[in-house]
Amino acid sequence: MRSPLISLTLALTLSLPLAAQARRRATTAPVPFPGCSVVNGTPAVTFTRDEGRTLAPVAQALTGVGYTYGLAALDTPGTMLSWHKATLSISHDYGCSWQPVGDWQTDFPPTITAARGGRAFAWSDNREFILRYDSRGAVVLKAPAVIVGLGTDRTSGDHVRAGDTNGGLWDSVDGGDSWSLINSLPRLDSSFVYRFSFDPSNIDHIVAGRLADGSYVTFDGGRHWERSSLDKNFNVMNFAMSPVDPNVVWAMAVDLRTSVHAMHRSIDGGRTFTQVVAEGGDVFIQNGPVMAAHPTDADVLYYTHGVSFPEPTVDLYRVEANGTVTHTTNRFSGFNAIVFSPQDPTVMYLGLETVKGQS
């Protein structure tokens, strides 16, 4: 028979390793990514881990009138760029804290497109403005034309292409220092182009949408263009190309026969499109909304719809290929950019807009 003292000693001996394991579990609980609870240094960027249901608070308040179309995650781990009002800012800790790079006055707030090797290009939609950022700093370049889309080559940070509002496609192999015209979309009486969008995995695969002439696609870098099934009965105003399946292209178009705004989807790279969801009920689609394809699921698209009056309200919509639509609502005038973390695709960064001032 064991004595009470021996039994107590055995119990204590067995419980010590268990207690140590419990302490280790408690101290090694994973820290949510990114590793901050509040964004500091800019009022313009927040992030969400649950598709917009909850947003990370921002220490600085939005004021006046400001837009944040410029937001990008670079291929240098942890590095992001944002552009709010006149200020280009950088983060080295996955968007938790931001520092200004410099100020540049533009006619329209720039979009930022990341490039290989820690490089990025900031360009203003429907303007002749382009800026290159890399390890040497930021420099304003001479734009080849009025830009309505820019794409970069995933294999070379020096190779960049831009589409212009008249349908021209421009190519640069020296990081935007010089440009050459490849070709143009077929000429029409009305040749205004809303958007050029570039396949993130293949710079030769490009879609273009324009006024009263539908959309076009090229698979050889613009040397030959094909008209899509979205024909002259449509204004095609924006696209989102899937980063996981180059055959999947989302398009926002207005049917000129009915004035209905709708989201369409292609599974053959942009040749033919099928309508997935149209405006109506609690689904709102504005002209040329901010759109982003899901980083890992080719069947999912996100887009935004915001209003400023009477109260700022922005909806973040999730559209599935089967027509299912859900959305979340937040008290901002708009989300001007949607960017996914390369390190954790469940983390979505949002560029914030204000036209009244929010806190």
SVG drawing of the C-alpha trace seen along z (x, -y; Angstrom):
<svg xmlns="http://www.w3.org/2000/svg" viewBox="-36 -70 55 72">
<polyline fill="none" stroke="black" stroke-width="0.4" points="0.0,0.0 1.3,-3.4 1.7,-5.9 -0.2,-9.3 3.2,-11.0 4.2,-8.9 0.9,-9.4 1.1,-13.2 4.7,-13.2 3.6,-11.2 0.7,-13.5 2.9,-16.6 5.5,-15.0 2.9,-14.2 1.2,-17.6 4.4,-19.6 4.9,-18.7 1.2,-19.2 1.3,-22.6 4.4,-23.5 2.7,-22.4 -0.3,-24.6 1.9,-27.6 3.7,-27.0 0.3,-26.8 -0.8,-30.0 2.4,-31.9 2.7,-30.6 -0.9,-31.4 -0.7,-32.7 -0.7,-36.5 -3.3,-37.6 -1.7,-38.9 -0.8,-41.7 0.6,-42.1 -1.3,-45.3 -4.7,-46.3 -4.5,-49.9 -3.2,-51.5 -0.9,-54.5 0.7,-57.1 -2.0,-57.6 -5.8,-58.0 -6.2,-56.3 -5.8,-52.6 -7.5,-50.0 -7.7,-46.2 -10.2,-43.4 -9.9,-39.7 -13.6,-39.0 -14.5,-40.6 -15.5,-43.9 -17.6,-42.9 -15.0,-44.5 -12.3,-47.0 -9.1,-47.7 -9.3,-51.1 -7.2,-54.0 -5.4,-56.3 -5.5,-59.4 -8.9,-60.8 -10.0,-61.4 -10.5,-65.1 -11.8,-67.2 -11.9,-65.6 -9.5,-62.7 -9.3,-59.6 -7.1,-56.5 -7.2,-54.7 -3.4,-54.2 -2.8,-51.1 -0.4,-48.2 1.5,-45.4 5.0,-45.1 6.9,-41.8 9.3,-43.0 7.9,-41.2 6.0,-43.6 6.3,-46.6 3.2,-48.5 2.5,-51.8 -0.5,-54.1 -1.5,-57.4 -3.9,-59.7 -4.5,-63.3 -1.1,-64.5 1.0,-62.1 2.7,-58.9 3.3,-56.8 5.2,-53.6 4.8,-50.8 7.4,-48.2 5.3,-46.3 2.5,-44.9 0.4,-48.1 0.5,-48.6 2.5,-51.9 3.1,-54.3 5.6,-57.0 5.4,-59.7 7.7,-59.3 6.8,-62.7 4.0,-64.9 3.1,-65.3 0.1,-67.3 -2.0,-65.5 -5.3,-66.2 -6.7,-62.9 -5.6,-60.6 -3.3,-58.0 -3.7,-54.2 -0.6,-52.1 0.4,-49.0 3.1,-46.8 6.0,-45.5 8.8,-42.9 11.8,-43.7 10.1,-46.0 9.1,-48.5 5.7,-50.1 4.1,-52.6 1.6,-55.2 -0.7,-56.5 -3.7,-58.9 -6.7,-57.6 -7.5,-59.6 -4.5,-61.8 -0.9,-62.1 0.7,-61.3 3.0,-58.4 5.5,-58.0 7.9,-55.1 9.0,-54.0 11.8,-51.6 14.8,-51.3 16.3,-54.5 13.1,-56.5 10.3,-58.0 10.6,-59.8 7.9,-61.3 8.2,-60.0 6.9,-61.3 3.6,-59.6 3.2,-58.2 -0.5,-59.4 -3.7,-59.8 -3.6,-56.5 -6.6,-54.3 -4.8,-51.2 -1.3,-49.9 0.2,-46.4 3.5,-45.1 5.4,-41.9 5.8,-39.5 9.2,-38.4 10.8,-41.9 10.3,-45.1 11.5,-47.0 8.7,-45.8 5.5,-47.8 2.6,-48.5 -0.1,-51.3 -3.3,-51.7 -4.6,-55.1 -8.0,-56.7 -7.9,-56.6 -7.2,-52.8 -3.4,-52.9 -1.3,-50.3 2.2,-51.4 5.2,-49.3 8.3,-50.2 11.3,-47.9 13.3,-50.4 11.0,-51.0 8.9,-53.7 11.8,-55.9 10.8,-55.5 7.7,-54.2 6.8,-52.7 3.3,-52.3 2.5,-48.6 -0.9,-48.9 -4.4,-50.4 -7.9,-49.1 -10.0,-49.1 -10.8,-52.7 -14.4,-53.9 -16.1,-57.3 -16.4,-57.1 -13.1,-55.6 -13.2,-56.6 -11.8,-53.8 -12.9,-53.3 -10.3,-50.7 -7.4,-48.5 -6.8,-45.6 -3.8,-43.3 -3.6,-39.6 -1.3,-39.6 0.2,-36.4 0.7,-37.3 1.3,-40.8 0.3,-39.8 -3.2,-38.9 -5.2,-42.2 -8.9,-43.2 -10.2,-46.7 -13.6,-48.2 -15.0,-51.3 -17.9,-53.6 -20.8,-52.1 -18.5,-49.4 -18.3,-46.7 -15.0,-45.0 -12.0,-43.5 -9.3,-41.0 -5.8,-40.2 -3.6,-37.2 -0.5,-38.4 0.3,-41.8 -2.1,-43.9 -0.9,-42.9 -4.3,-41.3 -7.6,-42.2 -10.8,-40.2 -14.2,-41.7 -16.0,-39.9 -19.6,-38.9 -20.1,-42.2 -20.7,-44.1 -21.6,-47.7 -24.8,-47.5 -22.6,-47.8 -20.5,-50.3 -17.8,-48.2 -16.4,-50.2 -14.1,-48.1 -12.6,-44.6 -11.1,-42.3 -8.9,-39.5 -8.4,-36.4 -4.9,-36.0 -5.4,-32.2 -7.1,-31.4 -6.3,-33.5 -9.4,-32.2 -11.6,-34.0 -12.3,-37.7 -15.0,-39.8 -16.5,-42.8 -18.8,-45.6 -21.0,-46.7 -24.1,-48.9 -26.6,-47.5 -27.4,-50.5 -30.7,-49.0 -32.0,-48.8 -29.6,-51.0 -29.1,-48.1 -25.7,-47.9 -24.5,-44.4 -21.5,-42.2 -20.5,-39.7 -18.0,-36.8 -15.9,-35.1 -14.3,-31.7 -12.4,-31.8 -10.1,-34.8 -12.5,-37.5 -13.9,-36.2 -17.5,-35.5 -19.3,-36.8 -22.3,-35.7 -24.2,-38.0 -23.9,-37.0 -25.8,-39.7 -27.6,-42.9 -28.6,-45.9 -31.9,-45.7 -33.2,-45.2 -30.3,-45.7 -27.7,-45.2 -26.3,-48.6 -23.7,-48.9 -22.3,-52.3 -20.4,-53.2 -16.9,-51.8 -16.8,-50.5 -13.6,-49.4 -13.4,-45.7 -11.0,-42.9 -11.0,-39.2 -10.5,-36.9 -6.8,-35.9 -7.4,-32.2 -11.0,-31.5 -11.7,-32.3 -15.4,-32.0 -15.5,-35.1 -15.5,-38.8 -15.5,-41.8 -16.7,-45.3 -17.6,-48.5 -20.5,-51.0 -20.3,-54.1 -22.4,-57.2 -21.6,-60.4 -25.0,-61.9 -27.0,-62.1 -24.6,-60.0 -21.4,-58.3 -22.1,-54.7 -20.0,-52.1 -21.0,-48.5 -18.4,-45.9 -20.1,-43.3 -19.1,-39.6 -20.3,-38.1 -20.1,-34.4 -20.2,-32.8 -23.5,-31.1 -25.1,-34.5 -25.0,-34.6 -24.4,-38.1 -23.7,-39.3 -22.4,-42.6 -21.2,-44.4 -21.8,-48.1 -19.4,-50.6 -19.6,-54.3 -17.2,-55.7 -17.8,-57.6 -16.2,-54.8 -13.5,-52.2 -11.2,-53.3 -9.0,-50.2 -9.1,-46.5 -5.8,-44.8 -5.1,-41.3 -2.0,-40.4 0.4,-38.2 1.4,-36.6 -2.2,-35.9 -4.9,-36.1 -7.7,-36.3 -6.4,-39.8 -7.9,-42.5 -6.6,-46.1 -9.0,-48.9 -8.2,-52.4 -10.5,-54.9 -12.4,-57.9 -13.8,-61.0 -15.7,-63.9 -17.1,-65.3 -14.6,-64.3 -14.9,-61.3 -13.5,-60.3"/>
</svg>
